[in-house]
Amino acid sequence: MKRILLPEFEKEPSPFCGRAEDTEEHIEDTCFSGADFSRLDCEKNEFASVKFLNCRFAGTNFARADFFNTGFENCDFSGAVFTDAAFRKVKLSGCKGLGTYFYKAYFTDATIEGCNLSYSNFSEGKFRTAIFKDCAMKECGLNFCKLKDLYFEKCDMTGADIGGTIFRGTDFTTCALAGITLSADLHELRGAAVNGAQAVQLLRGTGIIVR
């Protein structure tokens, strides 16, 4: 697996003491703890060397926002919008993102670990050197994505829709793939690694009788 860079902080970010709605368009070297950004409009905002701890982003608009060298820990961004957002050298840990909209988002040097991202939409996203680890990704949309060095480890992808995305070189052997949606010829998984039980499930979906 290619090395994925993690956020690094030369100094501990300064605590933010104001209201979330008073944040500026460019935030740097700041730590938000317990802040509520719910339903705020943060479109095109830039965040650099920022920590978000136990923050709430339900329904927040982060379209075309940029997150660089940033960490999210135990945050809730269910229903938030990250259309065309960029995540560069970021880590999401223990976060909840049910039904989050990551359409056309860009991830590079991104570590997403222990998160519940079920029903989220990553369609037409771009992933370059990123990993999903121990994540719930039930019924996620991963359609027509562009991938390079994307890894999945122990993720529950039951019912996910991966149609149109080529996963060549991706290892799914530790993941749950029951009920995934893809093309009838399974071309999305050509060159991907699956285990024996997964192969049987996939073949049954084509109408082939496995005995």
LOGU-98261 format. One record per residue (C-alpha): residue number from 1; residue in three letters; x, y, z. Coordinates in steps of 0.25 Angstrom, whole numbers, padded with zeros to 4 digits. Example, Ala and Ser with C-alpha at 12.3 -4.5 7.8 and 13.67 -1.06 7.14 Angstrom:
   num   residuo       x       y       z
     1       ALA    0049   -0018    0031
     2       SER    0055   -0004    0029
% end
This chain:
   num   residuo       x       y       z
     1       MET    0000    0000    0000
     2       LYS    0005    0014   -0004
     3       ARG    0008    0023    0008
     4       ILE   -0003    0032    0011
     5       LEU    0001    0046    0018
     6       LEU   -0006    0050    0031
     7       PRO   -0008    0064    0036
     8       GLU    0003    0070    0043
     9       PHE    0003    0082    0052
    10       GLU    0016    0089    0055
    11       LYS    0009    0095    0067
    12       GLU   -0004    0092    0074
    13       PRO   -0016    0100    0067
    14       SER   -0021    0111    0075
    15       PRO   -0035    0109    0081
    16       PHE   -0047    0116    0075
    17       CYS   -0055    0123    0085
    18       GLY   -0065    0130    0076
    19       ARG   -0078    0126    0070
    20       ALA   -0077    0117    0058
    21       GLU   -0086    0126    0049
    22       ASP   -0075    0137    0051
    23       THR   -0064    0129    0045
    24       GLU   -0056    0135    0033
    25       GLU   -0055    0130    0019
    26       HIS   -0040    0126    0021
    27       ILE   -0037    0119    0035
    28       GLU   -0023    0114    0038
    29       ASP   -0017    0108    0051
    30       THR   -0030    0107    0058
    31       CYS   -0036    0097    0067
    32       PHE   -0051    0096    0068
    33       SER   -0057    0088    0079
    34       GLY   -0072    0085    0080
    35       ALA   -0075    0096    0070
    36       ASP   -0088    0095    0063
    37       PHE   -0088    0099    0048
    38       SER   -0101    0093    0045
    39       ARG   -0108    0099    0032
    40       LEU   -0097    0110    0031
    41       ASP   -0093    0114    0017
    42       CYS   -0078    0111    0016
    43       GLU   -0077    0110    0001
    44       LYS   -0063    0113   -0004
    45       ASN   -0057    0114    0010
    46       GLU   -0043    0110    0012
    47       PHE   -0038    0102    0024
    48       ALA   -0023    0100    0026
    49       SER   -0016    0093    0038
    50       VAL   -0030    0092    0046
    51       LYS   -0035    0082    0056
    52       PHE   -0050    0079    0057
    53       LEU   -0053    0072    0070
    54       ASN   -0067    0067    0073
    55       CYS   -0073    0078    0064
    56       ARG   -0087    0077    0057
    57       PHE   -0088    0080    0042
    58       ALA   -0102    0075    0039
    59       GLY   -0107    0081    0026
    60       THR   -0096    0090    0025
    61       ASN   -0092    0095    0011
    62       PHE   -0077    0093    0008
    63       ALA   -0078    0093   -0007
    64       ARG   -0065    0096   -0013
    65       ALA   -0058    0097    0001
    66       ASP   -0044    0094    0002
    67       PHE   -0038    0086    0014
    68       PHE   -0023    0084    0015
    69       ASN   -0015    0078    0026
    70       THR   -0028    0077    0034
    71       GLY   -0034    0066    0044
    72       PHE   -0048    0063    0048
    73       GLU   -0050    0055    0060
    74       ASN   -0064    0050    0065
    75       CYS   -0071    0060    0057
    76       ASP   -0085    0059    0051
    77       PHE   -0087    0064    0036
    78       SER   -0100    0056    0033
    79       GLY   -0107    0063    0021
    80       ALA   -0096    0073    0019
    81       VAL   -0092    0077    0005
    82       PHE   -0078    0075    0000
    83       THR   -0080    0077   -0015
    84       ASP   -0066    0079   -0022
    85       ALA   -0060    0081   -0009
    86       ALA   -0045    0077   -0007
    87       PHE   -0039    0069    0004
    88       ARG   -0024    0069    0004
    89       LYS   -0016    0062    0015
    90       VAL   -0027    0060    0024
    91       LYS   -0032    0050    0034
    92       LEU   -0047    0047    0038
    93       SER   -0047    0038    0050
    94       GLY   -0060    0033    0057
    95       CYS   -0069    0043    0049
    96       LYS   -0084    0041    0045
    97       GLY   -0088    0045    0031
    98       LEU   -0101    0039    0028
    99       GLY   -0106    0043    0014
   100       THR   -0095    0053    0012
   101       TYR   -0093    0059   -0002
   102       PHE   -0079    0057   -0007
   103       TYR   -0082    0059   -0021
   104       LYS   -0070    0062   -0030
   105       ALA   -0061    0063   -0017
   106       TYR   -0046    0061   -0018
   107       PHE   -0038    0053   -0008
   108       THR   -0023    0052   -0007
   109       ASP   -0015    0047    0004
   110       ALA   -0028    0045    0011
   111       THR   -0030    0035    0023
   112       ILE   -0045    0032    0027
   113       GLU   -0045    0023    0039
   114       GLY   -0056    0017    0047
   115       CYS   -0067    0026    0041
   116       ASN   -0082    0023    0038
   117       LEU   -0084    0028    0023
   118       SER   -0096    0020    0020
   119       TYR   -0105    0026    0009
   120       SER   -0094    0036    0005
   121       ASN   -0092    0040   -0009
   122       PHE   -0077    0040   -0014
   123       SER   -0081    0039   -0029
   124       GLU   -0072    0045   -0039
   125       GLY   -0062    0048   -0028
   126       LYS   -0047    0047   -0030
   127       PHE   -0038    0039   -0021
   128       ARG   -0023    0039   -0021
   129       THR   -0016    0032   -0009
   130       ALA   -0027    0030    0000
   131       ILE   -0032    0019    0010
   132       PHE   -0046    0016    0016
   133       LYS   -0043    0007    0028
   134       ASP   -0054    0001    0038
   135       CYS   -0065    0009    0031
   136       ALA   -0080    0007    0030
   137       MET   -0083    0010    0015
   138       LYS   -0096    0003    0013
   139       GLU   -0103    0008    0000
   140       CYS   -0093    0018   -0003
   141       GLY   -0092    0024   -0017
   142       LEU   -0078    0022   -0023
   143       ASN   -0082    0023   -0038
   144       PHE   -0073    0028   -0049
   145       CYS   -0061    0031   -0039
   146       LYS   -0047    0033   -0043
   147       LEU   -0037    0025   -0035
   148       LYS   -0022    0024   -0032
   149       ASP   -0017    0017   -0020
   150       LEU   -0031    0016   -0013
   151       TYR   -0031    0005   -0002
   152       PHE   -0043   -0001    0006
   153       GLU   -0040   -0009    0019
   154       LYS   -0051   -0015    0027
   155       CYS   -0062   -0007    0021
   156       ASP   -0077   -0010    0021
   157       MET   -0081   -0007    0006
   158       THR   -0094   -0015    0006
   159       GLY   -0103   -0010   -0005
   160       ALA   -0094    0001   -0010
   161       ASP   -0095    0005   -0024
   162       ILE   -0082    0005   -0031
   163       GLY   -0086    0005   -0046
   164       GLY   -0077    0012   -0055
   165       THR   -0065    0012   -0046
   166       ILE   -0053    0004   -0050
   167       PHE   -0047   -0002   -0037
   168       ARG   -0035   -0009   -0044
   169       GLY   -0024   -0012   -0034
   170       THR   -0034   -0010   -0022
   171       ASP   -0034   -0020   -0011
   172       PHE   -0048   -0023   -0005
   173       THR   -0045   -0036    0002
   174       THR   -0047   -0031    0016
   175       CYS   -0060   -0023    0012
   176       ALA   -0075   -0027    0012
   177       LEU   -0080   -0026   -0003
   178       ALA   -0094   -0033   -0002
   179       GLY   -0104   -0027   -0011
   180       ILE   -0095   -0017   -0018
   181       THR   -0100   -0011   -0031
   182       LEU   -0091   -0011   -0043
   183       SER   -0091   -0015   -0058
   184       ALA   -0096   -0028   -0063
   185       ASP   -0083   -0032   -0068
   186       LEU   -0076   -0028   -0055
   187       HIS   -0066   -0020   -0062
   188       GLU   -0064   -0010   -0051
   189       LEU   -0057   -0021   -0043
   190       ARG   -0048   -0026   -0053
   191       GLY   -0034   -0026   -0048
   192       ALA   -0039   -0024   -0033
   193       ALA   -0037   -0034   -0022
   194       VAL   -0049   -0041   -0016
   195       ASN   -0049   -0054   -0007
   196       GLY   -0056   -0067   -0010
   197       ALA   -0069   -0064   -0003
   198       GLN   -0070   -0050   -0010
   199       ALA   -0068   -0057   -0023
   200       VAL   -0079   -0066   -0021
   201       GLN   -0088   -0055   -0017
   202       LEU   -0084   -0047   -0030
   203       LEU   -0086   -0058   -0039
   204       ARG   -0100   -0061   -0033
   205       GLY   -0104   -0047   -0037
   206       THR   -0101   -0050   -0051
   207       GLY   -0111   -0062   -0051
   208       ILE   -0100   -0072   -0052
   209       ILE   -0103   -0084   -0043
   210       VAL   -0092   -0087   -0033
   211       ARG   -0092   -0101   -0027
% end
